[in-house]
Amino acid sequence: MQFIDLNKQYAKIHAQVNARIQDVLNHGHYVMGAEIQDLELKLAEYVHAKYCIALSSGTDALLVALMALDIKPGDEIITTSFSFVASATMNKLIGAKSVFVDIDPRTYNLDVTQIERAITPKTKAILPVNLYGQCADFDVISAIAKKYNLAVIEDAAQSFGGTYKGQQSCNLGTIGCTSFFPSKPLGCYGDGGACFTDDADLAERMRQIRNHGQESRYHHVRLGLNARMDTLQAAILLVKLDIFSEEVGLRQIVAKKYDLALSNIVQTPYIEEHNQSIYAQYTIEVPERDRVIAALKDAGIPTSVHYPTPIHHQPIFKDSAAVSLPNAEKAAGRVLSLPFHPYMEDADIARVAETLARAVQKKTVSAISG
Ligand SMILES: *Cc1c(COP(=O)(O)O)cnc(C)c1O
């Protein structure tokens, strides 16, 4: 069993993928070829954003967003500690301080009731992460942002394809940042990412920042990067985007089957009624996680922990080590992500459930006898 089986997807689309890769090799515009704009238009349409800027990775998308918003050294950005480290490292890279607030223990997303008290005169933005593919509570976040004149940077690296109150993720804030890393819900065959916005000015800045701050060839009006997406990755994403809506449906079906199979065994993912998660990860909580992981591994079932250490406990964020975030800290010790992809078969789901039941039961028995 594979944790995410990308070969099954490739088997389905290999003819189209190979043809589109061959097209790029034939026309030779490896950088900023026509596929880039084609993809940007289609992605913008998908998330109902006015503008999309295709980029080299999700991490670069966050950096480009921060630069476009003119976030400066000493500025503060309110964010979550329970995420992949990249959602906070770009803040640090430009000298801004990540102010971590705790999570809602059910959704693992920012506890929006704790945001306001973290605001100071230095606060410039709120950066919610839509963990495991479920959106944070953007109505509340947007209202706070409006009240204090803050930008909202949506880290949608795990939530492309997810919805919040019927609206697509990636366009829920001032700028939405996503990733097309191979294992994300929409993944390419290497690194890729994108920023989305409805603001023409920000879109223009992000386009310039992506390409050395160029306004026109060799005329550099702002500090920029090389953060362009490769044409080949855009070509691959165009094929994958064609089957994405179908995969969104398959992901919902696989998640429902898991929910049913696991309902009496463990705490299954809690999804708010107004959200549709894209299940970048299907993540449960278990006690004695190491032992459960070992039991699953013995049965040939791969798992992963997203994430074992909250960001404020990472060595690189030692300046935040004293902050107490009990929900994030507790979740980090208990969460376990199970194999999940749109093409998962019923037999595999059943095998995960049976193995997990035995592992959890054994724990109960050993607790009684010991
Ligand atoms: C994957 C991920 C990123 C970074 O995306 P890359 O494309 O790998 O650079 C940022 N934030 C979160 C929450 C992620 O899951």
The ligand as an SDF file (V2000), in Angstrom:
LIG
                    3D

 15 15  0  0  0  0  0  0  0  0999 V2000
    3.4900   22.2400    1.4140 C   0  0  0  0  0  0  0  0  0  0  0  0
    3.2460   23.4240    2.2450 C   0  0  0  0  0  0  0  0  0  0  0  0
    3.9360   24.6410    2.0480 C   0  0  0  0  0  0  0  0  0  0  0  0
    5.0810   24.7840    1.1160 C   0  0  0  0  0  0  0  0  0  0  0  0
    4.8360   24.4260   -0.2070 O   0  0  0  0  0  0  0  0  0  0  0  0
    6.0640   23.9600   -1.1310 P   0  0  0  0  0  0  0  0  0  0  0  0
    5.4760   23.9210   -2.5010 O   0  0  0  0  0  0  0  0  0  0  0  0
    6.4980   22.6230   -0.6490 O   0  0  0  0  0  0  0  0  0  0  0  0
    7.1350   24.9760   -1.0090 O   0  0  0  0  0  0  0  0  0  0  0  0
    3.5710   25.7270    2.8220 C   0  0  0  0  0  0  0  0  0  0  0  0
    2.5970   25.6490    3.7420 N   0  0  0  0  0  0  0  0  0  0  0  0
    1.9420   24.4910    3.9740 C   0  0  0  0  0  0  0  0  0  0  0  0
    0.8480   24.4770    4.9910 C   0  0  0  0  0  0  0  0  0  0  0  0
    2.2490   23.3460    3.2420 C   0  0  0  0  0  0  0  0  0  0  0  0
    1.6010   22.2090    3.4990 O   0  0  0  0  0  0  0  0  0  0  0  0
  1  2  1  0
  2  3  1  0
  2 14  2  0
  3  4  1  0
  3 10  2  0
  4  5  1  0
  5  6  1  0
  6  7  2  0
  6  8  1  0
  6  9  1  0
 10 11  1  0
 11 12  2  0
 12 13  1  0
 12 14  1  0
 14 15  1  0
M  END
$$$$
